Amino acid sequence: MNTKLVIFDLDGTLLDTIADLAASANYALKTLGFPPRGEEECRSFVGNGVTKLLERALPDGAKTPENIEKMRAVFQAHYDKHNADATSVYPGIMDVLKTLNSRGVKLAVASNKYHSATEKLIKHYFPEIPFCCVLGARDHVPVKPNPQIVVDILRAAQTPKEAVLYVGDSDVDMQTALNASLRACAVLWGFRSREQLAPYNPSCWAGKAQDILKLL
C-alpha cells in the first residue's frame, strides 16, 4: 500500500530545539539553586517529555517529586516565552513537507513536548503546512513510547497502519513505532546516533531530509 500518512516527531526531527530547551532547563535549575547542565548533557536528557528532562537535569539526591514539580513550573513559564529564541527548522525539512503535501500525503506530528508548546511551535515555524493532526503530551494520556498518541492520530487521519510511515530521531520514537506496529524511518540529524537507533531495526534510514522522499 502506498504511504498516505507520515507522522513526524518534533524535537530532533522537524526542529532543532536543543538550545532553547537547555536554556529553559538551566534557568529553572538556577532559580532553584542547582548547578547548570551543558547543552550536550541536555541533548541526552530529552525524548521522554519535559518532566523526565527536568528529573534528569537535577543533581543526584535532588530528584524529588517536589523539586521536579517546582522545576516544571519555572521551566514552562520560561520556555513559553523563549521557545523560538534559537530553535530552527532542520535543512530541507520545509521542502520535504511541501512536496509530501503536494503529493496528497497527509502529515501529522506526534511529540512528547507538552501540547500547547507543540502547537505553538508548529504554527510558528510551519504556518503554511496543513498538518491533519498535531499532538503533544496531554494530561492523562501516556507519553511515547506508549502508542496512544499514534492511535489518536490514526483515528483523526482515518488512515490504516499499513499506509503510515513514522519518522523520528530517537530511541523513544523507534520504540513508539514498534509498539504501534508502524514502519519507522530513523533520521540521523537529530539527538541520537545511528549506534543508539540501530538496535531497534528501523525500516529505513534518512541521512538528510530529502531521503524521506526517496523512501515513499
HELIX and SHEET records of a PDB file:
HELIX    1   1 ILE A   18  THR A   31  1                                  14    
HELIX    2   2 GLU A   39  PHE A   45  1                                   7    
HELIX    3   3 VAL A   50  ALA A   57  1                                   8    
HELIX    4   4 PRO A   65  HIS A   82  1                                  18    
HELIX    5   5 ILE A   93  SER A  102  1                                  10    
HELIX    6   6 HIS A  115  TYR A  125  1                                  11    
HELIX    7   7 GLN A  148  ALA A  157  1                                  10    
HELIX    8   8 LYS A  161  ALA A  163  5                                   3    
HELIX    9   9 ASP A  171  ALA A  180  1                                  10    
HELIX   10  10 ARG A  194  LEU A  197  1                                   4    
HELIX   11  11 ALA A  198  TYR A  200  5                                   3    
HELIX   12  12 ASP A  211  LYS A  214  1                                   4    
SHEET    1   A 6 CYS A 133  ALA A 137  0                                        
SHEET    2   A 6 LYS A 106  TYR A 114  1                                        
SHEET    3   A 6 LEU A   5  PHE A   8  1                                        
SHEET    4   A 6 VAL A 164  GLY A 168  1                                        
SHEET    5   A 6 ARG A 183  VAL A 187  1                                        
SHEET    6   A 6 CYS A 204  ALA A 206  1                                        
SHEET    1   B 2 LEU A  15  ASP A  16  0                                        
SHEET    2   B 2 SER A  88  VAL A  89 -1                                        
END                                                                             
